[in-house]
Amino acid sequence: VGSTGYIGKFVVKELVKRGFNVIAVARERSGIRGRYGKDETVVQLNGAKVCFSDVTNSDVLEDSLKNLGFPIDVVVSCLASRNGGIKDSWLIDYAATKNSLVAGRKFGAVHFVLLSAICVQKPLLEFQRAKLKFEGELMEEAKKDDGFTYSIVRPTAFFKSLGGQVELVKDGKPYVMFGDGKLCACKPISESDLASFIVDSVLDEDKINQVLPIGGPGKALTPLEQGEMLFKLLGKEPKFIKVPIEIMDFAIGFLDFLAKIFPSLEDAAEFGKIGRYYAAESMLVLDPETGEYNADQTPSYGTDTLEDFFQKVIREGMAGQELGEQMIF
């Protein structure tokens, strides 16, 4: 489930490549703002049996799977809310994912691979709380039934979420960062490397009943280091705009105040909090003993580097790599 999303498409491709029989559950209109219809989705998910359904409706989902007539061995969930809004987070990151678990179990699933996020370690946002609630229920399901297992994959930042400034800098604009550019760091991972790790989690014994934080290869990078890398690749003199993080605190406080009067602004306030979180919190393993983020404790996987990704975007642009409402600096 979540087969047409940013990571989901690559997971379907990897599963098919490794010889699995794949049922890819998809909406009738998929992609950013529903740009793709059924025919385009079938082409995108080539090699998989595409099941058009609605993961937010448990009855519809179960009926769709029943009509296929196939047993299910493993559920892989790449579901994620589109923008982190409050209602959308609980609808997708919790309820729809729970529907997928229940439906999968009904048709025989004995293992569930969940694509979560490393940021749930420090849950300050609604989508993180929704993900954590489902994680807890998934673990509880495995405790109740010895014949059922799970793997929870918590990746760090994705390449594409860090690519939003490449073309701007290429055009001569400065690189924008918060504070001194050292407030946070991450070990970014490519979509194909992450998809490979997720598919490893379908069968690998050492990943059963485990929470699996995962980053890409190489050292952890701060926004400052990402910007310096970009200028070096472009052969340009570094130009930075350093935005005080306090500006976001003021904006969030103001939006929170307005949301108490106008509930329709709740999501706007939440989006501000999401931006603030990613501007200051590292996407690395949080050491429970020290309360500090630790790059050395964050496992690395894969071969794709952020530098390679930046070079590709410099050559080809971000066309076809859109994250829609999920782009961050």
Stockholm file with secondary structure:
# STOCKHOLM 1.0

chainA/1-329         VGSTGYIGKFVVKELVKRGFNVIAVARERSGIRGRYGKDETVVQLNGAKVCFSDVTNSDVLEDSLKNLGFPIDVVVSCLASRNGGIKDSWLIDYAATKNSLVAGRKFGAVHFVLLSAICVQKPLLEFQRAKLKFEGELMEEAKKDDGFTYSIVRPTAFFKSLGGQVELVKDGKPYVMFGDGKLCACKPISESDLASFIVDSVLDEDKINQVLPIGGPGKALTPLEQGEMLFKLLGKEPKFIKVPIEIMDFAIGFLDFLAKIFPSLEDAAEFGKIGRYYAAESMLVLDPETGEYNADQTPSYGTDTLEDFFQKVIREGMAGQELGEQMIF
#=GR chainA/1-329 SS CCTTSTTHHHHHHHHHHTTCCCEEEECSSBSGGGCBCHHHHHHHTTTSEEEECCTTCHHHHHHHHHHHTCCCSEEEECCCCSSCCHHHIIIIIIIIHHHHHHHHHHTTCCEEEEECCGGGGSCCSHHHHHHHHHHHHHHHHHHHCTTCEEEEEEECCBTGGGCTTHHHHHTTCCEEEETTSCSCCBCCBCHHHHHHHHHHHHHCGGGTTEEEEEBCSSCCBCHHHHHHHHHHHHTCCCCEEEECTHHHHHHHHHHHHHHHHCGGGHHHHHHHHHHHHHHHSCBSEECTTTCSEESTTSCBCCSCCHHHHHHHHHHHCSTTCCCGGGCCC
#=GC SS_cons         CCTTSTTHHHHHHHHHHTTCCCEEEECSSBSGGGCBCHHHHHHHTTTSEEEECCTTCHHHHHHHHHHHTCCCSEEEECCCCSSCCHHHIIIIIIIIHHHHHHHHHHTTCCEEEEECCGGGGSCCSHHHHHHHHHHHHHHHHHHHCTTCEEEEEEECCBTGGGCTTHHHHHTTCCEEEETTSCSCCBCCBCHHHHHHHHHHHHHCGGGTTEEEEEBCSSCCBCHHHHHHHHHHHHTCCCCEEEECTHHHHHHHHHHHHHHHHCGGGHHHHHHHHHHHHHHHSCBSEECTTTCSEESTTSCBCCSCCHHHHHHHHHHHCSTTCCCGGGCCC
//
